[in-house]
C-alpha cells in the first residue's frame, strides 16, 4: 500500500543552500542543476532560490524558455 508523500519546496531554503555552496567554493562558478521540472514541483517554484547562481543547467528546452521569461 503506497503511503501519501508530501514534499515542499522552500525557495528561501534553496537560496540559503546556494549561498552556503558559494561561500564554500568562492573561486568557483556555481550552477544550479534542475532536473525533471524540479522533480515535478515546477521550475517556477525553485527559480527564485537559484537567481544568484552563475547559471542554471536544464535538460528541457521548454524549461529554459520559462526560466528566461521569468528573468
C-alpha positions in Angstrom: 0.0 0.0 0.0 1.6 3.3 -1.0 2.0 6.0 1.6 1.0 9.6 0.9 4.2 11.6 0.5 4.3 15.3 0.6 7.4 17.3 -0.5 7.7 21.0 -0.1 10.0 23.4 -1.9 11.0 26.4 0.1 12.7 29.0 -2.2 14.3 30.7 0.9 15.9 27.4 1.9 17.1 26.8 -1.7 18.6 30.3 -1.8 20.3 29.7 1.6 21.8 26.4 0.4 23.1 28.1 -2.7 24.7 30.8 -0.6 26.4 28.2 1.6 27.9 26.5 -1.5 29.0 29.8 -3.0 30.8 30.7 0.3 32.5 27.2 0.4 33.6 27.5 -3.3 34.4 31.2 -3.5 36.7 30.8 -6.5 34.3 28.6 -8.5 31.2 29.3 -10.5 28.2 27.6 -9.0 25.5 26.4 -11.4 22.1 25.2 -10.3 21.1 21.9 -12.0 17.4 21.4 -12.2 16.0 18.1 -13.4 12.5 16.9 -14.4 10.7 20.1 -13.9 12.2 20.4 -10.4 11.1 16.8 -9.8 7.6 17.7 -10.6 7.4 20.8 -8.3 7.7 23.2 -11.2 10.6 25.2 -12.3 8.9 28.4 -11.3 9.0 27.3 -7.6 12.7 26.8 -7.5 13.8 29.6 -9.7 13.6 32.3 -7.1 16.1 30.4 -4.9 18.5 30.0 -7.8 18.6 33.6 -9.1 22.0 34.2 -7.6 23.6 31.1 -9.3 26.1 31.7 -12.0 23.8 29.7 -14.3 21.0 27.2 -14.4 21.6 23.9 -16.2 18.4 22.4 -17.7 17.7 19.4 -19.9 14.4 20.5 -21.2 14.2 23.4 -23.7 10.7 24.4 -22.6 12.0 24.9 -19.0 14.8 27.0 -20.3 12.3 29.2 -22.1 10.2 29.5 -18.9 13.3 30.5 -16.9 14.2 33.1 -19.5 10.7 34.5 -19.3 11.0 34.7 -15.5 14.1 36.8 -15.9 
